[in-house]
Structure formats: C-alpha cells, structure tokens
Amino acid sequence: MKSEGSPPTGKDKLTTSAMIASIAAEGQRTRPAPFGHALVELARSREDVVGMTADLGKYTDLHIFAQAFPDRYYQMGMAEQLLFGAASGLAAEGFMPFATTYAVFASRRAYDFIHQTIAEEDRNVKIACALPGLTSGYGPSHQAAEDLALFRAMPNMTVIDPCDAHEIEQIVPAIAAHRGPVYMRLLRGQVPLVLDEYNYRFELGKAALLRDGTDVLIISSGIMTMRALEAAQALSNDRVNAAILHVPTIKPLDTEAILREAARPGRLVVVAENHTVIGGLGEAVAALLMRAGVHPAFRQIGLPDAFLTAGALPTLHDRYGISTAEVTRQIKQWLR
C-alpha cells in the first residue's frame, strides 16, 4: 500500500477504472460524499434549501440529500436548461436551490440560461458541478477544461474551486450564508482529505498560505493544491523550499494576499490549476500582478489550449503536466 499522498504507480496507469472521477491515490485518506452530507446538515437548519439535478443525483452525491429530504428534491431529467431556469424561479420565490450537474453541461450546454435567468437577475442559486477540469477520462464531452474562464466572465457570479472533502464541507454553509449566485466545482464520491492537517478554515474570498518557503511560491486552487503540497515535499528532498498559497475563491480573488506573497523578492511564482491556461486562475493572477506593477519570474502549470484525449486519469495527468511528478519536474527545471 502506498503512503498518504503518494502519486499513482505505473501499474495504476493501465487500469481503465482510473477513467472515473475519483482522484484519490490508493491508501490516501478520503471521506465519502462530503457535498451530499454537508447539504443534508445545512437543510436541517434551513427550510429554504432545496436540491435539484438533471438526472445526475447519484453522480453529484445529491442522492444523499434526496434520501433525507425527498419532498425538497427535484429531479429535472436530462434537461439542464430547464434545471437552471426552474432553479431561478424557485429562488425568486424565496428558496435556495443547490443545482447539480456535470461541469460541462452547466458551462457549455446551459450557459445562456444561467447567464440570463440566474446571474443577470442576481438570483440566490448555488451551482455545484462534478467532473471539473481533468477529473474524467472520458474525453472532451465530459472534460470541463474551460469552466472557470466561462463563469469568471459572468457578472454577479462567485466562482469556487475546492481542494478536498474538508473544504467542501465548509464551503456548503459558507455559500449558503452568501447572498447571490455561486458556481462551485464539485469533487464527489471518495474525496481526498488534505487540508485538515493544516488547521485550514475556508473563508469566502480569502486565500490561505498553507506552507511558507523561500525558493518558489506555488499559487494553486482545487486538486492542484493537493498536488502542490505533494510536490513541495518532493522538492524539499532536493533542498528546494516551496511556499503554497491556496486560492479556493477564483472570483473574487484575494488580491491582497496574492500581491503580498508574489511581491516577496527572490521567488519564482508558479500558478497551478486543473484548468486550461486560457482564462483561469493563472491569467487572473498574471493580470493582477501586471496591473499592480509586481513582476516576479512567473510560470503556469495548467491544461493546454486543446481538446484533451480519453484515457486513464493518472496517465492523462502525467501527459498534461498536472500530476505530482510532473509539477515537481517542471518546477525543478524552471529553477535551474
């Protein structure tokens, strides 16, 4: 059995089961369905909370909510536009819908309905979407490599990319307390546990320095924070001291924390994200640094501006540069 946080082995890369959405390594600590359980806990104290999905209750962990609150669960069928239009209507009547589907269907198929009926009307709808970025091996039809860019561009929309189960459990009540539309990337099933070891607490709109270091600053979100922490440990074996700034809220950015850390002299700044390098966290940080006149050595780790292939996730993560081994290799190369 591998130790906690260790990357998959070559043998794992050959298993077709790795095409599913779980990104936990063998032996890594996990927690089942953190979103579904957190939503049930929230709904016990808030009668306005309803759960909605487009034929994907089981695959977004909303089936747990359906079992606990069947009268507050709405199965809208394979009709994502209808899902978000109905969610907007329920929000207009005072409910707080948590609407779930796959990230590709929200960001591409139903984008205009979200834009016009939820964002423009500033409706209190929380959108939680599974299979974000490269967390599915089933090819471009299911890989939402550009979802953050699309939702960042939408006025009134808060955008969140959680790292692990610990954070998701905290995000659910936090976004319920926030008035307005939210797009949240969703990790489902057996979700890794990472941030509890750092006494981490999610705060909407805030970044967190998980680890300090003098050689390189890795600014990351989502599962790439987990990869960055693993890479930092590997880099330490070569006497490279890496700092990790976790940025779960993509919009609005914690500009103060990013500028403060990026302005420290003598460090390479690397932004790591499970998203295309076009329009995501990396370009948001780069634009922020340019506007503020902060000019560190800067690099991006992210998915290419291309349609990704199908295959086993460990293989794809290596191929597209977002595995722990590849993050470590790239940073060592840049520091030479």
Secondary structure as GFF3:
##gff-version 3
##sequence-region A 1 336
A	DSSP	three_ten_helix	12	14	.	.	.	ID=ss1
A	DSSP	three_ten_helix	16	19	.	.	.	ID=ss2
A	DSSP	beta_strand	30	32	.	.	.	ID=ss3
A	DSSP	alpha_helix	34	45	.	.	.	ID=ss4
A	DSSP	beta_strand	49	53	.	.	.	ID=ss5
A	DSSP	alpha_helix	63	68	.	.	.	ID=ss6
A	DSSP	three_ten_helix	70	72	.	.	.	ID=ss7
A	DSSP	beta_strand	73	75	.	.	.	ID=ss8
A	DSSP	alpha_helix	80	92	.	.	.	ID=ss9
A	DSSP	beta_strand	96	102	.	.	.	ID=ss10
A	DSSP	alpha_helix	103	104	.	.	.	ID=ss11
A	DSSP	pi_helix	105	109	.	.	.	ID=ss12
A	DSSP	alpha_helix	111	113	.	.	.	ID=ss13
A	DSSP	pi_helix	114	119	.	.	.	ID=ss14
A	DSSP	beta_strand	126	130	.	.	.	ID=ss15
A	DSSP	alpha_helix	147	152	.	.	.	ID=ss16
A	DSSP	beta_strand	158	160	.	.	.	ID=ss17
A	DSSP	alpha_helix	165	177	.	.	.	ID=ss18
A	DSSP	beta_strand	182	186	.	.	.	ID=ss19
A	DSSP	beta_strand	190	192	.	.	.	ID=ss20
A	DSSP	three_ten_helix	195	198	.	.	.	ID=ss21
A	DSSP	beta_strand	208	211	.	.	.	ID=ss22
A	DSSP	beta_strand	216	220	.	.	.	ID=ss23
A	DSSP	alpha_helix	223	236	.	.	.	ID=ss24
A	DSSP	beta_strand	242	246	.	.	.	ID=ss25
A	DSSP	beta_strand	249	251	.	.	.	ID=ss26
A	DSSP	alpha_helix	255	262	.	.	.	ID=ss27
A	DSSP	beta_strand	268	276	.	.	.	ID=ss28
A	DSSP	alpha_helix	281	292	.	.	.	ID=ss29
A	DSSP	beta_strand	298	303	.	.	.	ID=ss30
A	DSSP	alpha_helix	313	319	.	.	.	ID=ss31
A	DSSP	alpha_helix	324	335	.	.	.	ID=ss32
###
